[in-house]
């Protein structure tokens, strides 16, 4: 039993750390105060791409 655990100890540690990280991120996101319309529109900081009006490729 001890030999089996020592061979798979690194896998158990990796799975445990990933589980803790995923749980922590889910708890953090569930407690975040996000506005309801966050995903319904673009940010108002400006356009992501600026297309010149004289561009012949349009």
N, C-alpha and C positions, 0 to 999 in steps of 0.2 A: 504493500500500500504506500509506504513512504517513498519507495523507488518510483512508483507511478506518479505520485504527486510532484516529486522533484523534477521529473521529465517534462511535466506539463505546467510547471509553475509559471513560466514566462507567459504562456497563453492565458492562464487564469488572471494574471496581473494585467495584461493588456485588455482583456475583456472587462475586468473590473474598473479600470481607469476610463475606458470608453463609456461604460454605463454611467459612471459618476458624472462625466462631462456632459453626456446627453441629458441626464436628469437635471443637472444644474442649469443648462441652457433652457430647457423646457420650463423650469420654475421661474427663471429670470424673465423669459418672454411672456409668461402668463401673468406676471405681476407688473409688466410694463404698461404705462398709461399711453396707449397709442390712440390717435384720433380715428374715428370710425371711417372717415373718407380718405384715409392714407393711400389706399391702392386705387382709388377711382380716378385720379387725375395726375398730370405731370407736375413736377415741382415748379415753383414760380421764380426760380433763380435765373432763368434764361433758357434759351433753346440749347439743346444738346448738339445740334449740328446747324451751322449757318451756311445756307446755300446762297451764293451770290446771284443776284437777279439777272446778270448778264452772262450767265454760264451757258454756252452753246450745247452742252450735253443734256439739258433738260428737255 
